[in-house]
Amino acid sequence: MSHDLPLLCVPPPGPRSRAQAARLRRVECPGFGPRRKLRAEAAGAPEHAAEGDGPIVLARGAGANLWDVDDNRYVDLVAGFGAVALGHGALDAVLARQGGRLVQGLGDVYASDVKLELLERLARLHPSGAGQVLLGQSGADAVTAALKTALLATGRPGVLAFDGAYHGLSYAPLAACGFRASFREPFRAQLSPHVRFAPYPGLRGASVEAALALVEQALRTGEIGAVLCEPVLGRGGCVVPPGHFLGELCRLAHAQGALVVADEIWTGMGRAGAVSLAPEQQAPVDILCFGKALGAGLPISACVASEAVMESWTRHGEVVHTSTHAGAPLACAAALAMLDWLDAPGRLEGLRARGSEARARLRQVLAGAPGFVEVRGSGLMIGVELDGAGSAVRATRALVGRGYLALSGGLAGEVLTLTPPFDLAPALFEAFGVALRASLEAAAGSGAR
């Protein structure tokens, strides 16, 4: 597997990336162009250099490296938004083998053998040890399935979500998006009006006591059927709440007859150091949502609930939640390979140790750098907070020019969010830190804001 330092043949974006980006603008939904422009303005940069997810055009990947169409080699600290957890190309043999057997089945009509095996594995991940599963293709699919399930089980349409939270952009999770109000506003007329928000502990200085007090107040109305929560706030800035928060949330919800949905799409499958954080925190959540790393790069997600909760799907006549590619054999084979990898002895302990080491290395390298605030996270879900709105957006732009791909998060674009391949070489973390420090020093020297 490739774990090489960056090698830039031309300053990115190179001429081929620029040419292909121009072609892209002619055929892609124009909603993306204005967003890039806004982010470029926040970064104080021309549109073509707005951010690491900007107009360089990717061509291939291997291990922890990506190459663009100009043959520039980058270190990938994003890994497909956390999905390509085992590195680029890690599952080629698995996919070739399953591709020679069966690529597409008939979903919920005629199950495939590989789908059945995956469902059995996922069912055991529920805190009860005997869950039942709805498969989807994206994290938003899983959250939608969870919210449907909670409504069927409780009869209550109300959803309690959290400030800073991101659960996907299809309509059910979009209504519960606390990350950015602008994502919701144009569609408000078509979204559920039964969503309330509570502060997330550690975000904007909110204490766990204050957050839980407002949660309890909302639950007492009797309208809330689902409490939707990320065990670690992901896109909102890799905010890690106190360890007892999720358990207390379950206690309060259950006292008022509501179900707790743990969105482990980002935290789960080893990313935060556990297959699922909820059992690690002894939190008796009712519904688990998995995605991203579950397919190790292929699109698959899962909503896992207890048998008692899932039984609610049988009470309302013909009600179904499915799609053409839900449970596709190719994606199921990838998910089984991911679970096999995680089941290896010492694997999770190794991920936690690797994450702790990476955060320590970054703190050491960045200490005293202009604009550096802190490094935080859980496992290999890492946030690097910088000083000032848009600071992480500007940093991602500078990092592309040094051969490192990262993304920005946080409510004001002030946190670099790192979700690298699980086996990223420690030396590459240190090299990234050196590159980030140099970028921050260069910005400070030029008077960039």
C-alpha positions as CSV (number, residue, x, y, z in Angstrom):
1,M,0.0,0.0,0.0
2,S,1.2,3.5,-0.8
3,H,2.1,5.8,2.1
4,D,4.3,8.3,0.4
5,L,4.9,12.0,1.0
6,P,3.4,14.5,-1.4
7,L,5.0,14.9,-4.8
8,L,3.7,17.9,-6.8
9,C,4.6,18.0,-10.5
10,V,2.8,21.4,-11.0
11,P,1.2,23.8,-8.6
12,P,-2.3,22.7,-8.0
13,P,-4.7,23.0,-9.6
14,G,-2.7,22.1,-12.7
15,P,-3.7,22.7,-16.3
16,R,-5.6,19.4,-16.7
17,S,-7.5,19.9,-13.4
18,R,-8.4,23.5,-14.5
19,A,-9.6,22.2,-17.9
20,Q,-11.7,19.4,-16.4
21,A,-13.1,21.7,-13.7
22,A,-14.4,24.0,-16.5
23,R,-16.0,21.0,-18.2
24,L,-17.5,20.0,-14.8
25,R,-19.1,23.4,-14.3
26,R,-21.0,23.1,-17.6
27,V,-22.7,19.8,-16.6
28,E,-22.8,19.8,-12.8
29,C,-25.7,21.3,-10.9
30,P,-24.9,25.0,-10.5
31,G,-25.6,24.8,-6.8
32,F,-22.0,23.7,-6.2
33,G,-20.3,26.6,-8.0
34,P,-21.7,29.4,-5.8
35,R,-20.9,27.4,-2.7
36,R,-17.2,27.1,-3.8
37,K,-17.2,30.9,-4.5
38,L,-18.5,31.6,-1.0
39,R,-15.9,29.4,0.6
40,A,-13.2,31.0,-1.6
41,E,-14.3,34.4,-0.4
42,A,-14.1,33.2,3.2
43,A,-10.6,31.9,2.5
44,G,-9.6,35.2,0.8
45,A,-8.7,33.2,-2.3
46,P,-9.8,33.0,-5.9
47,E,-12.5,30.5,-6.6
48,H,-10.3,28.0,-8.3
49,A,-8.2,27.6,-5.0
50,A,-11.0,27.6,-2.5
51,E,-10.4,24.4,-0.6
52,G,-9.2,20.8,-0.8
53,D,-12.5,19.6,-2.1
54,G,-12.2,22.3,-4.9
55,P,-11.3,22.0,-8.5
56,I,-8.3,19.6,-8.5
57,V,-9.7,16.6,-10.3
58,L,-8.8,13.2,-8.8
59,A,-7.7,10.3,-11.0
60,R,-6.5,7.4,-8.9
61,G,-5.7,6.3,-5.4
62,A,-3.5,3.8,-3.5
63,G,-3.3,3.3,0.2
64,A,-3.1,6.8,1.8
65,N,-2.2,8.6,-1.4
66,L,-4.3,10.2,-4.1
67,W,-3.2,11.5,-7.5
68,D,-4.9,14.2,-9.6
69,V,-5.2,14.3,-13.4
70,D,-2.0,16.4,-13.4
71,D,-0.2,13.4,-11.7
72,N,0.3,15.4,-8.5
73,R,0.5,13.0,-5.5
74,Y,-1.3,13.9,-2.2
75,V,-1.5,12.5,1.3
76,D,-5.2,11.8,1.9
77,L,-6.3,12.8,5.3
78,V,-10.0,12.7,4.3
79,A,-10.4,9.1,3.0
80,G,-13.6,9.7,1.2
81,F,-15.2,11.6,4.1
82,G,-14.1,8.8,6.3
83,A,-15.5,6.0,4.2
84,V,-12.3,4.6,2.7
85,A,-11.1,3.5,6.1
86,L,-8.8,0.7,5.0
87,G,-7.2,2.9,2.3
88,H,-7.6,3.1,-1.5
89,G,-7.5,-0.3,-3.2
90,A,-7.6,-2.3,0.0
91,L,-10.7,-4.3,-1.1
92,D,-9.8,-4.9,-4.7
93,A,-9.6,-8.7,-4.2
94,V,-12.8,-8.9,-2.2
95,L,-14.7,-6.9,-4.8
96,A,-13.3,-8.9,-7.7
97,R,-14.3,-12.1,-6.0
98,Q,-17.9,-11.0,-5.2
99,G,-18.2,-9.3,-8.7
100,G,-17.6,-12.7,-10.2
101,R,-20.4,-14.2,-8.1
102,L,-23.2,-11.7,-7.9
103,V,-23.2,-7.9,-8.2
104,Q,-26.9,-7.1,-7.7
105,G,-29.7,-9.0,-6.1
106,L,-33.4,-8.4,-5.6
107,G,-33.3,-6.5,-2.4
108,D,-36.2,-7.3,-0.1
109,V,-37.8,-9.6,-2.6
110,Y,-35.1,-12.3,-2.9
111,A,-32.2,-11.8,-0.5
112,S,-28.6,-12.8,-1.4
113,D,-26.5,-15.0,0.8
114,V,-24.0,-12.3,1.4
115,K,-26.8,-9.9,2.6
116,L,-28.0,-12.5,5.0
117,E,-24.6,-12.9,6.5
118,L,-24.1,-9.2,6.9
119,L,-27.5,-8.7,8.6
120,E,-26.6,-11.4,11.1
121,R,-23.3,-9.7,11.9
122,L,-24.9,-6.2,12.2
123,A,-27.8,-7.5,14.4
124,R,-25.3,-8.5,17.0
125,L,-24.0,-5.0,17.3
126,H,-27.2,-3.7,19.0
127,P,-26.8,-3.2,22.8
128,S,-29.5,-5.9,23.2
129,G,-27.3,-8.4,21.3
130,A,-30.3,-9.3,19.2
131,G,-31.2,-6.5,16.9
132,Q,-32.8,-6.3,13.5
133,V,-31.6,-4.3,10.5
134,L,-32.7,-2.1,7.7
135,L,-30.0,-1.5,5.0
136,G,-29.6,1.6,3.0
137,Q,-27.1,3.2,0.7
138,S,-26.0,6.3,2.6
139,G,-25.9,7.7,6.1
140,A,-28.9,9.9,5.4
141,D,-30.8,6.7,4.4
142,A,-30.0,5.1,7.7
143,V,-31.1,8.2,9.7
144,T,-34.3,8.4,7.6
145,A,-35.0,4.7,8.4
146,A,-34.3,5.3,12.1
147,L,-36.7,8.3,12.3
148,K,-39.4,6.3,10.5
149,T,-38.9,3.5,12.9
150,A,-39.2,5.7,15.9
151,L,-42.4,7.3,14.7
152,L,-43.9,3.8,14.0
153,A,-42.8,2.6,17.5
154,T,-43.9,5.6,19.6
155,G,-46.6,7.3,17.5
156,R,-44.9,10.6,18.2
157,P,-43.6,12.8,15.3
158,G,-41.4,15.0,17.5
159,V,-37.6,14.8,17.0
160,L,-35.0,16.3,19.4
161,A,-31.7,17.0,17.7
162,F,-28.6,19.0,18.7
163,D,-26.9,22.2,17.7
164,G,-24.0,21.6,15.4
165,A,-25.3,18.2,14.3
166,Y,-25.2,16.9,10.7
167,H,-27.2,13.8,9.8
168,G,-27.4,14.1,6.0
169,L,-29.4,16.2,3.6
170,S,-32.4,14.1,2.5
171,Y,-35.6,15.5,4.0
172,A,-35.9,13.6,7.2
173,P,-32.4,14.3,8.5
174,L,-32.3,17.7,6.9
175,A,-35.1,18.9,9.2
176,A,-32.8,17.8,12.1
177,C,-29.7,19.5,10.8
178,G,-28.3,21.8,13.4
179,F,-25.0,22.3,11.6
180,R,-26.1,25.2,9.4
181,A,-29.5,26.8,9.2
182,S,-28.9,27.8,5.6
183,F,-29.0,24.1,4.6
184,R,-32.6,23.9,5.9
185,E,-34.1,27.3,5.1
186,P,-34.9,27.0,1.4
187,F,-36.8,23.8,2.0
188,R,-38.5,24.7,5.3
189,A,-42.0,24.5,3.8
190,Q,-41.5,20.8,3.0
191,L,-39.7,19.8,6.2
192,S,-41.1,18.4,9.4
193,P,-42.1,21.1,11.8
194,H,-41.8,18.8,14.7
195,V,-38.0,19.2,15.4
196,R,-36.5,20.9,18.4
197,F,-32.8,21.5,19.1
198,A,-30.8,21.4,22.3
199,P,-27.2,22.5,22.9
200,Y,-24.5,19.9,22.4
201,P,-22.1,19.7,25.4
202,G,-18.8,21.3,24.7
203,L,-20.0,23.3,21.7
204,R,-20.1,27.1,22.2
205,G,-19.3,26.5,25.9
206,A,-22.5,24.5,26.6
207,S,-22.1,22.4,29.8
208,V,-23.5,18.9,29.9
209,E,-25.8,19.9,32.8
210,A,-27.3,22.8,30.8
211,A,-27.7,20.6,27.7
212,L,-29.5,17.8,29.7
213,A,-31.7,20.3,31.5
214,L,-33.0,21.6,28.1
215,V,-33.4,18.0,26.8
216,E,-35.5,17.1,29.9
217,Q,-37.6,20.2,29.4
218,A,-38.3,19.3,25.7
219,L,-39.1,15.7,26.6
220,R,-41.7,16.7,29.2
221,T,-43.9,18.0,26.4
222,G,-44.7,14.4,25.5
223,E,-44.3,15.2,21.8
224,I,-40.8,13.8,21.3
225,G,-40.6,10.3,19.8
226,A,-36.9,10.3,18.8
227,V,-33.8,11.8,20.3
228,L,-31.2,12.0,17.6
229,C,-27.6,12.3,18.7
230,E,-24.0,11.9,17.5
231,P,-21.8,10.3,20.2
232,V,-19.0,12.6,19.0
233,L,-20.1,15.7,17.1
234,G,-18.5,15.2,13.7
235,R,-18.9,17.9,11.1
236,G,-19.7,20.4,13.9
237,G,-16.0,20.2,14.9
238,C,-15.1,16.8,16.4
239,V,-16.4,17.8,19.8
240,V,-16.2,15.0,22.3
241,P,-18.8,15.3,25.1
242,P,-18.3,13.9,28.7
243,G,-18.4,10.1,28.7
244,H,-21.7,10.0,30.7
245,F,-23.6,12.2,28.4
246,L,-25.1,9.6,26.1
247,G,-26.1,7.3,29.0
248,E,-27.9,10.2,30.7
249,L,-29.6,11.1,27.5
250,C,-31.0,7.6,27.3
251,R,-32.2,7.7,30.9
252,L,-34.1,11.0,30.3
253,A,-35.6,9.9,27.0
254,H,-36.7,6.5,28.3
255,A,-38.4,8.1,31.3
256,Q,-40.6,10.0,28.9
257,G,-41.2,7.2,26.4
258,A,-38.9,8.4,23.7
259,L,-36.3,6.4,21.8
260,V,-32.7,7.4,21.4
261,V,-31.1,7.2,17.9
262,A,-27.3,7.1,18.0
263,D,-25.9,8.4,14.7
264,E,-22.7,6.4,14.5
265,I,-22.3,7.0,10.8
266,W,-19.0,8.9,11.4
267,T,-18.0,7.5,14.8
268,G,-18.7,3.9,14.1
269,M,-16.8,1.1,12.4
270,G,-13.6,1.9,14.2
271,R,-13.3,5.6,13.3
272,A,-13.7,6.8,16.9
273,G,-11.9,3.7,18.3
274,A,-14.8,1.3,18.6
275,V,-17.2,-0.5,16.3
276,S,-19.9,1.4,18.1
277,L,-19.3,4.0,20.8
278,A,-22.8,3.6,22.5
279,P,-22.1,0.2,24.1
280,E,-18.6,1.4,25.1
281,Q,-20.2,4.2,27.0
282,Q,-22.8,1.8,28.5
283,A,-25.6,3.8,26.8
284,P,-28.7,1.7,26.2
285,V,-29.6,3.4,22.9
286,D,-32.6,2.1,21.0
287,I,-31.5,2.5,17.4
288,L,-28.0,2.6,15.9
289,C,-27.1,4.1,12.5
290,F,-24.0,3.1,10.6
291,G,-22.6,4.2,7.3
292,K,-19.3,5.7,5.8
293,A,-16.6,3.2,6.9
294,L,-19.1,0.3,7.0
295,G,-18.7,-0.2,3.2
296,A,-14.9,0.7,3.2
297,G,-15.6,2.9,0.2
298,L,-18.8,1.3,-1.2
299,P,-22.2,2.9,-0.6
300,I,-24.0,1.0,2.2
301,S,-25.6,2.0,5.5
302,A,-27.6,0.3,8.3
303,C,-30.3,1.1,10.8
304,V,-30.1,-1.4,13.7
305,A,-32.8,-1.6,16.3
306,S,-34.1,-4.0,18.9
307,E,-36.7,-6.6,17.8
308,A,-39.3,-5.0,19.9
309,V,-38.8,-1.6,18.2
310,M,-38.5,-3.1,14.7
311,E,-41.7,-5.0,15.2
312,S,-43.6,-1.7,14.8
313,W,-43.1,-2.1,11.1
314,T,-45.7,-4.8,11.1
315,R,-48.5,-2.8,12.7
316,H,-49.5,-0.5,9.9
317,G,-50.4,-2.7,6.9
318,E,-48.1,-2.5,3.9
319,V,-45.3,-0.1,5.0
320,V,-41.8,-0.6,3.6
321,H,-38.4,1.2,3.5
322,T,-36.2,0.0,0.7
323,S,-34.6,0.9,-2.6
324,T,-33.1,-0.8,-5.7
325,H,-29.6,-1.0,-4.4
326,A,-30.2,-1.5,-0.7
327,G,-28.3,-4.6,0.4
328,A,-26.5,-4.9,-3.0
329,P,-24.2,-8.0,-2.8
330,L,-21.1,-6.1,-3.8
331,A,-21.5,-3.5,-1.0
332,C,-22.5,-6.3,1.5
333,A,-19.3,-8.1,0.7
334,A,-17.3,-4.9,1.3
335,A,-19.1,-4.4,4.7
336,L,-18.3,-8.0,5.7
337,A,-14.6,-7.5,4.9
338,M,-14.7,-4.3,7.0
339,L,-16.2,-6.2,10.0
340,D,-13.7,-9.0,9.6
341,W,-10.9,-6.5,9.7
342,L,-12.3,-4.8,12.8
343,D,-12.7,-8.3,14.5
344,A,-9.0,-9.1,14.3
345,P,-7.5,-9.4,17.9
346,G,-6.1,-6.1,19.2
347,R,-7.5,-4.1,16.2
348,L,-9.6,-1.6,18.2
349,E,-7.0,-1.1,20.8
350,G,-4.6,-0.4,18.0
351,L,-6.9,2.2,16.5
352,R,-7.3,3.9,19.8
353,A,-3.5,4.0,20.4
354,R,-2.9,5.2,16.8
355,G,-5.4,8.0,17.3
356,S,-3.9,9.1,20.6
357,E,-0.4,9.0,19.1
358,A,-1.5,11.1,16.1
359,R,-3.2,13.7,18.3
360,A,-0.1,13.9,20.5
361,R,2.2,14.3,17.5
362,L,0.0,17.1,16.1
363,R,-0.1,18.9,19.4
364,Q,3.7,18.7,19.7
365,V,4.4,19.9,16.2
366,L,1.7,22.7,16.3
367,A,2.4,24.0,19.8
368,G,2.9,27.8,19.6
369,A,2.0,28.1,15.9
370,P,0.1,31.2,15.1
371,G,-3.6,30.6,15.0
372,F,-3.4,27.1,16.5
373,V,-6.0,26.5,19.3
374,E,-6.2,22.8,20.0
375,V,-6.3,19.2,18.8
376,R,-9.2,17.0,19.9
377,G,-11.1,13.9,18.9
378,S,-11.6,10.2,19.5
379,G,-9.7,7.5,17.7
380,L,-8.9,8.6,14.2
381,M,-11.6,11.2,14.1
382,I,-9.5,14.3,14.7
383,G,-10.3,18.0,14.9
384,V,-7.6,20.7,14.7
385,E,-9.2,23.9,15.9
386,L,-7.7,27.2,14.5
387,D,-8.4,30.7,15.5
388,G,-11.1,32.7,13.7
389,A,-14.0,32.2,11.4
390,G,-12.9,30.6,8.1
391,S,-9.5,29.8,9.4
392,A,-9.7,26.1,8.6
393,V,-11.1,26.9,5.1
394,R,-8.0,29.0,4.4
395,A,-5.8,26.3,5.8
396,T,-7.2,23.6,3.6
397,R,-6.5,25.8,0.5
398,A,-2.9,26.3,1.7
399,L,-2.5,22.6,2.4
400,V,-3.5,21.5,-1.1
401,G,-0.6,23.6,-2.3
402,R,1.7,21.6,-0.1
403,G,0.2,18.2,-1.1
404,Y,-2.2,17.4,1.8
405,L,-5.9,16.9,1.5
406,A,-8.0,17.9,4.5
407,L,-11.5,19.3,5.0
408,S,-12.9,22.1,7.2
409,G,-15.7,21.8,9.8
410,G,-16.9,23.6,12.8
411,L,-19.8,26.0,12.8
412,A,-17.6,28.9,11.5
413,G,-15.2,26.9,9.4
414,E,-12.6,27.0,12.1
415,V,-11.8,23.3,12.6
416,L,-9.8,21.0,10.3
417,T,-11.5,17.6,10.3
418,L,-9.2,14.7,9.7
419,T,-10.6,11.2,8.9
420,P,-7.5,9.4,7.4
421,P,-7.1,5.8,6.4
422,F,-6.7,3.7,9.6
423,D,-3.2,2.7,8.8
424,L,-1.8,6.1,7.8
425,A,1.9,6.0,8.7
426,P,2.7,8.0,11.8
427,A,5.4,9.9,9.9
428,L,2.8,11.3,7.6
429,F,0.8,12.7,10.5
430,E,4.0,14.5,11.6
431,A,4.7,15.7,8.1
432,F,1.1,17.0,7.9
433,G,1.6,18.9,11.1
434,V,4.8,20.4,9.8
435,A,3.0,21.5,6.6
436,L,0.1,22.9,8.6
437,R,2.5,24.8,10.8
438,A,4.4,26.2,7.9
439,S,1.1,27.3,6.3
440,L,0.0,29.1,9.5
441,E,3.3,30.8,9.8
442,A,3.2,31.9,6.2
443,A,-0.3,33.3,6.6
444,A,0.7,35.1,9.7
445,G,3.8,36.6,8.0
446,S,1.7,37.8,5.1
447,G,-0.9,39.4,7.3
448,A,-3.6,37.0,6.0
449,R,-6.8,37.1,8.1
